[in-house]
Each structure stands twice: as structure tokens, then as C-alpha cells.
Amino acid sequence: MQRCADCDSVVLTIPERGDGRCRHCHGSGSIHSPATTFTGQRDKCSDCSGTGQCQTCGGKGMVTARDRPARPHAGSDDNPFDDKVAVRAQCPNCGDTDWFEWKFLGRLKDPVCGHDWFVDVGTYTLQQIRAIFESARKSTKYMTSGVSGEGAWIGKLLGAFLGIVIGIAFRLPFALFMIPIQAIVRQSRPRKSGAASQGTPGAAEPSTFSKARGQSVGK
């Protein structure tokens, strides 16, 4: 038997076990919804059907041990998603480090344990900064391509300047608009009250960036 990774939090016993509560409603059996914000009523949790119990272990906190799927890209230093943006990060649920595809607003999903989460604001901001520089690089390349002949250096210099200005002007407002939105969305998501499942208590979410070839970084 091993600790259930789908419970709401970890009970520090020997051996460790889950608390047996549904992670979606935190064991209450009900959740708030926009439609009931002002009425004070709560909807029945769709994950546990109102029981408040984790459906994986049935509220016991322990499950039968099983082999964990392999992670073929876990030890890779390069982005294995050739045509997509990805980051190397630690899953806050199972504690495994792997490459995860970057989704809208910095959302990541572990294909092995099924957990999804949003990267921290600092990581998202750095990705937006990289996207700004990438936009400026592409604009500069476009503005200087095909410039040749006598005095071409002047045209290339002017094109490079305009490319940088246009690239930054196009991408910077979007980044400034999306960063606070990402922070709000991340904070509004229900969080597990305990430490990361199957990981060290208090496990963080370190990330290493990798920009896919020929792809704009971040959204």
C-alpha cells in the first residue's frame, strides 16, 4: 500500500498517507459557484458527489502500490517538444521533474499523474519578457531582409531600429495586460492545504526555460 496522491493533503504518519478528502471541495462535499455567490448556497461537489471523500482511495488515504509510468524526457536538457514551447519543472502533485508543454496563461499539466497547475508569476513574467525580445528579433529580421546595394547599411540600420521599436510596441502592451490576469487566475484556483503529494513537504515549483525552435514564447 502507498499514500494516495489524489487526496487533498498529506497526513504525516509512518508511513505517510493521504487525508482521504476530496481535493476539489477540500472534504466539504460542496463548492461555491458564481451563481450562488450572493445567495450563500453551495453546489454539490461534482468530483465526489457530495461525499467529501477522495474518489481514488475511497476516503482511506492509501491505495495499492502500482508501477509508475516512465518519463522518457525527464533527464533531457533540451526541449523535447520540437515545435512547441515547454518548461522543465517539478510537478507539485507527485514531485517528479519533467518537461511540460506550456499552455495559455502558463498552465502546465503532468501527463503521468494528471495534475495541472499554473506557473508562478515570476516564471510567467520571464516568459513574457522572452516573448517581447523574440517579437523584436522577428520584426528586425523582416525589416532588414532584402536590403542591398549602395548605402544598404543605412537601410539596415534604420530597419533594425524600426524592427525593434515595432516588435516591442506590439508585444509589450499584451505582456503588461496578461501578467496581472495570470496572477489573478493562479490565485483564484483552489489550492491543496498540505504539501505536494508524493514529494517533499513544501515542495516548490522550480522551472528551467526552453524556447522551441521557430515558435513565439509564452501566451
C-alpha distance (Angstrom), angle and dihedral (degrees) to the residues before:
residue distance angle dihedral
M1 . . .
Q2 3.78 . .
R3 3.78 138.4 .
C4 3.80 115.2 -76.0
A5 3.80 108.6 -113.3
D6 3.81 93.4 -158.7
C7 3.81 98.1 62.1
D8 3.80 120.2 109.1
S9 3.80 95.1 -109.4
V10 3.79 144.6 -12.7
V11 3.81 126.4 -90.5
L12 3.81 108.5 -147.8
T13 3.77 100.3 -134.6
I14 3.80 131.5 127.2
P15 2.94 103.7 -71.3
E16 3.77 99.8 21.6
R17 3.77 116.9 -117.3
G18 3.77 138.2 -179.2
D19 3.79 120.8 -100.9
G20 3.82 91.3 -118.2
R21 3.80 93.4 -124.2
C22 3.79 126.8 130.3
R23 3.81 108.6 -102.6
H24 3.80 93.0 -148.0
C25 3.81 97.3 59.8
H26 3.83 96.5 17.8
G27 3.78 91.2 -121.7
S28 3.81 97.6 -55.7
G29 3.81 94.9 107.8
S30 3.81 91.6 -134.5
I31 3.79 138.4 70.1
H32 3.78 137.9 -160.4
S33 3.78 119.0 -109.5
P34 3.83 131.1 -172.0
A35 3.80 89.8 -109.5
T36 3.81 92.7 59.2
T37 3.80 99.3 38.1
F38 3.79 94.3 107.9
T39 3.80 98.5 33.6
G40 3.78 95.5 56.6
Q41 3.78 91.4 -132.7
R42 3.79 121.1 131.2
D43 3.77 128.9 -143.6
K44 3.78 121.8 -128.0
C45 3.80 111.9 -97.5
S46 3.80 108.5 -103.5
D47 3.81 93.0 -154.3
C48 3.80 97.9 58.6
S49 3.84 98.9 19.3
G50 3.79 90.0 -121.4
T51 3.82 97.3 -55.2
G52 3.80 95.0 109.9
Q53 3.81 89.7 -139.0
C54 3.78 127.6 124.5
Q55 3.79 105.8 -105.9
T56 3.79 94.2 -148.9
C57 3.80 97.0 61.4
G58 3.81 98.9 18.3
G59 3.79 92.0 -120.3
K60 3.81 94.7 -54.8
G61 3.79 97.4 108.0
M62 3.81 92.5 -137.7
V63 3.81 132.1 84.5
T64 3.77 135.1 -175.1
A65 3.78 111.5 -84.0
R66 3.79 114.7 -107.7
D67 3.77 136.3 176.3
R68 3.79 113.1 -88.2
P69 3.81 117.2 -128.3
A70 3.78 116.2 -102.9
R71 3.80 121.6 -101.0
P72 3.81 104.8 -146.2
H73 3.82 94.8 -178.5
A74 3.81 99.0 42.6
G75 3.81 94.5 101.9
S76 3.80 96.6 41.1
D77 3.80 119.3 116.6
D78 3.82 93.2 -161.2
N79 3.77 130.0 65.5
P80 3.84 106.6 -92.7
F81 3.82 91.6 -161.5
D82 3.80 98.6 82.9
D83 3.81 97.4 -171.8
K84 3.80 99.5 30.8
V85 3.79 139.6 66.1
A86 3.80 113.4 -107.4
V87 3.80 139.1 168.5
R88 3.77 131.1 -151.7
A89 3.78 107.0 -127.4
Q90 3.79 144.7 148.4
C91 3.77 116.4 -101.9
P92 3.83 107.2 -124.0
N93 3.80 89.9 -147.9
C94 3.80 105.6 52.0
G95 3.81 99.2 12.9
D96 3.82 94.8 -126.9
T97 3.80 120.0 139.7
D98 3.79 116.8 -135.6
W99 3.80 144.7 133.6
F100 3.81 113.6 -78.7
E101 3.78 127.4 -169.8
W102 3.81 113.8 -112.7
K103 3.80 112.5 -120.3
F104 3.81 132.9 -175.3
L105 3.83 113.5 -53.2
G106 3.80 90.9 10.4
R107 3.79 95.2 -66.9
L108 3.79 115.3 165.4
K109 3.79 129.2 -170.4
D110 3.78 128.3 -163.5
P111 3.82 107.5 -137.5
V112 3.80 91.1 -159.7
C113 3.81 104.0 52.5
G114 3.82 95.4 18.6
H115 3.80 95.4 -127.5
D116 3.82 118.5 143.6
W117 3.77 128.8 -166.4
F118 3.80 143.3 157.5
V119 3.80 122.3 -106.3
D120 3.79 118.1 -115.0
V121 3.80 120.1 -88.7
G122 3.82 93.2 -106.1
T123 3.80 92.3 55.4
Y124 3.80 91.7 46.6
T125 3.82 91.6 48.7
L126 3.81 91.6 51.8
Q127 3.78 90.2 51.1
Q128 3.80 90.2 51.6
I129 3.81 90.5 50.5
R130 3.79 89.4 52.1
A131 3.80 88.9 49.3
I132 3.82 90.0 53.7
F133 3.81 92.1 52.9
E134 3.80 90.8 45.3
S135 3.80 90.5 52.4
A136 3.81 90.6 49.9
R137 3.83 90.7 49.0
K138 3.80 93.0 52.2
S139 3.79 92.7 45.9
T140 3.80 91.1 50.0
K141 3.79 91.7 49.6
Y142 3.79 90.9 50.7
M143 3.81 94.7 46.8
T144 3.83 93.8 49.5
S145 3.79 99.1 41.6
G146 3.79 116.0 109.1
V147 3.81 94.5 16.7
S148 3.80 109.5 136.1
G149 3.76 143.3 136.4
E150 3.77 132.7 58.5
G151 3.76 112.6 -11.5
A152 3.81 91.3 13.2
W153 3.78 90.9 139.8
I154 3.79 89.7 65.4
G155 3.78 91.4 51.1
K156 3.80 91.6 47.1
L157 3.79 92.2 48.1
L158 3.79 91.3 50.2
G159 3.80 91.2 43.7
A160 3.79 92.0 50.8
F161 3.80 91.1 50.5
L162 3.80 93.0 48.3
G163 3.81 91.1 44.2
I164 3.78 92.4 54.6
V165 3.81 92.6 46.3
I166 3.81 93.9 46.8
G167 3.82 93.4 44.4
I168 3.80 93.3 51.1
A169 3.80 93.8 41.1
F170 3.80 90.2 52.2
R171 3.82 98.5 46.4
L172 3.82 104.9 30.1
P173 3.85 97.6 69.2
F174 3.80 90.0 49.8
A175 3.82 90.8 51.8
L176 3.81 92.8 48.2
F177 3.79 89.2 49.9
M178 3.82 96.9 46.6
I179 3.82 101.0 43.5
P180 3.86 96.3 69.2
I181 3.81 90.4 40.9
Q182 3.81 90.3 54.6
A183 3.80 90.5 48.7
I184 3.81 91.7 51.7
V185 3.81 93.4 47.0
R186 3.80 91.3 47.9
Q187 3.80 93.6 49.8
S188 3.80 92.9 46.0
R189 3.79 93.4 57.9
P190 3.83 114.8 99.0
R191 3.78 110.6 -104.7
K192 3.75 130.8 -151.0
S193 3.78 111.2 -105.9
G194 3.79 94.8 -143.3
A195 3.77 135.3 52.7
A196 3.75 122.6 -68.0
S197 3.79 111.4 -68.8
Q198 3.78 116.6 -107.0
G199 3.78 90.2 3.8
T200 3.75 139.6 86.4
P201 3.82 112.5 -63.5
G202 3.76 108.9 -95.5
A203 3.79 93.0 18.3
A204 3.77 112.0 -179.6
E205 3.77 130.9 -146.2
P206 3.82 107.5 -111.8
S207 3.76 116.1 179.4
T208 3.78 137.7 -167.8
F209 3.77 116.6 -157.4
S210 3.77 127.9 -129.3
K211 3.78 125.8 175.2
A212 3.77 115.0 -147.5
R213 3.78 115.5 -126.0
G214 3.80 113.5 -91.8
Q215 3.82 93.8 0.0
S216 3.82 130.3 114.2
V217 3.78 112.6 -115.8
G218 3.81 122.5 -114.8
K219 3.77 133.0 -17.0
